[in-house]
Amino acid sequence: MKKFIYIVSFLFSTMLFAQNQNLFEEGNTLYNEGKYAEAIDKYTAILETGNHSAGLYYNLANAHYKLNHIAPSIYYYEKAILLNPDDTDIENNIAFAKNMTIDAIDVIPEVGLSKIVKNTTNTLSFDSWAKLTVALVFCFVILFLVYYFAYSTLVKRFTFVSSLVSLFLVCVALAFAFHKYNLDKKDNPAIVFVQESKVMSNPNLRSDEAFRLHEGTKVQVIDAYDDWKKIKLSDGKTGWIISDDIKLLKEF
């Protein structure tokens, strides 16, 4: 019975993959013909099957960009870059899309040690830092074993010092791994999806208006209460926005 279920699942997955591949190619053809709305329908149909990829989001963003859909184009470019952060084409296109936004929000620059630590932490993903830590632990163990069983004084000195250096690097890599994990956990970006949204000082419509945001603006969600989300801008401003006015980027 289990074997039969595995076979059915495999056949279903194969059929779904073939179907999505056909939809993707049809979407690309429509896009090349200038039929951007129809291309969006094809790409969206793939998303509805639970298939997600940087290429799919990139093409979907391009189609929205051609139709001057500010929020959706930025939203899908941002999702594409989450899955493929090193793609320069995505970075270039998202820069063009952001030129369509209204809000000009300054970025508070980080300086000193905090900037160095953050930049170093972001050079690798959490998984990469974890793998580096494991590799360094392996090096430490090998060097320590060589030190323990070596007869030569010179070899003992070299492996002893090297093992201490490896152990130190293990601690450093582990610290960066945990720091990266915490940064990723706090990172909860979203895109404003309405033409204009009032950001309030408290999570209710009776409170004072703090400021207004327009479609396509990227914010950080730092808290939630009922139908409200507390957001923070890159210039440090905070406020409460109606949940339906934004779409979270990390929801796949």
Order of alpha helices (4+ residues) and beta strands (2+ residues): alpha-alpha-alpha-alpha-alpha-alpha-alpha-alpha-beta-beta-beta-beta-beta-beta-beta
